[in-house]
Amino acid sequence: MLRQPPERAETAGRTERETPSADVTRFARAVRWCHQATAALMVVCVGTALCLYLPGLAQLAGRRALLVTLHEWSGLLLPAPVLLGLASRALRADLRRLNRFGPHDRRWLRRARRARRPYPPLGEDWGRDAGKFNAGQKVFAAWIAGAVLVMAGTGLLMWFTGLAPLVWRTSATFVHDWLALAVGLVLAAHVGMAAAHPEARRAMRTGRADRAWARREHALWEPQEENPEEKNGHGQR
């Protein structure tokens, strides 16, 4: 077998290393695990809530006691994936990004308000005002986190009837029911947005995203070539 001269082989290897990959690392394994575990718990919680609230589904499902137990525990465990994921440096970094609003986020929200939609109309590009997460994603994350805490608190008052007087429990039931409806609508919009953006779904599923897509949709984000926590998992490249 013919071998390349050492100088030519070294030059070819250096050129291959310097050529940018078509994909960039967008989400670490811990971030994806946290999202998937939270989504699974949310599906159980919302699904059992529908079966408990709608008479037709309640009769179809049966075993109301089991549905109540699944609903209570899936709701209480919703914050658990994020709390466990705080051990990951990548998840903590993403949470810090979600918690920071800058001038570019305000510009993004102003465009969304004028367009009356959470995504740009044809011919407009909002990616230049988006970091790793755009302002819409930040607002959604903040809202759903607060809603989960309120739902957990009101749910505890409804579950343990001895914790509070009747007036508190009645108010908790009112807040819990109406906030549950709002959560359902917001989650439906979230799923709809995910369905309309296949590259964003791929990034959450595999952790990788197309470099051109990242530059177009999140122009202010400077992705790392490889996450330190997943370096051993990918192996040498």
Rosetta blueprint (number, residue, H / E / L):
1 M L
2 L L
3 R L
4 Q L
5 P L
6 P H
7 E H
8 R H
9 A H
10 E H
11 T H
12 A H
13 G H
14 R H
15 T H
16 E H
17 R H
18 E H
19 T L
20 P L
21 S L
22 A L
23 D E
24 V E
25 T E
26 R L
27 F L
28 A L
29 R H
30 A H
31 V H
32 R H
33 W H
34 C H
35 H H
36 Q H
37 A H
38 T H
39 A H
40 A H
41 L H
42 M H
43 V H
44 V H
45 C H
46 V H
47 G H
48 T H
49 A H
50 L H
51 C H
52 L H
53 Y H
54 L L
55 P H
56 G H
57 L H
58 A H
59 Q H
60 L H
61 A H
62 G L
63 R L
64 R H
65 A H
66 L H
67 L H
68 V H
69 T H
70 L H
71 H H
72 E H
73 W H
74 S H
75 G H
76 L H
77 L L
78 L L
79 P L
80 A H
81 P H
82 V H
83 L H
84 L H
85 G H
86 L L
87 A L
88 S L
89 R H
90 A H
91 L H
92 R H
93 A H
94 D H
95 L H
96 R H
97 R H
98 L H
99 N L
100 R L
101 F L
102 G L
103 P H
104 H H
105 D H
106 R H
107 R H
108 W H
109 L H
110 R H
111 R H
112 A H
113 R H
114 R H
115 A H
116 R L
117 R L
118 P L
119 Y L
120 P L
121 P L
122 L L
123 G L
124 E L
125 D L
126 W L
127 G H
128 R H
129 D H
130 A L
131 G L
132 K L
133 F L
134 N L
135 A H
136 G H
137 Q H
138 K H
139 V H
140 F H
141 A H
142 A H
143 W H
144 I H
145 A H
146 G H
147 A H
148 V H
149 L H
150 V H
151 M H
152 A H
153 G H
154 T H
155 G H
156 L H
157 L H
158 M H
159 W H
160 F L
161 T H
162 G H
163 L H
164 A L
165 P L
166 L H
167 V H
168 W H
169 R H
170 T H
171 S H
172 A H
173 T H
174 F H
175 V H
176 H H
177 D H
178 W H
179 L H
180 A H
181 L H
182 A H
183 V H
184 G H
185 L H
186 V H
187 L H
188 A H
189 A H
190 H H
191 V H
192 G H
193 M H
194 A H
195 A H
196 A H
197 H L
198 P H
199 E H
200 A H
201 R H
202 R H
203 A H
204 M H
205 R H
206 T H
207 G L
208 R E
209 A E
210 D E
211 R H
212 A H
213 W H
214 A H
215 R H
216 R H
217 E H
218 H L
219 A L
220 L L
221 W L
222 E L
223 P L
224 Q L
225 E L
226 E L
227 N L
228 P H
229 E H
230 E H
231 K H
232 N H
233 G H
234 H H
235 G L
236 Q L
237 R L
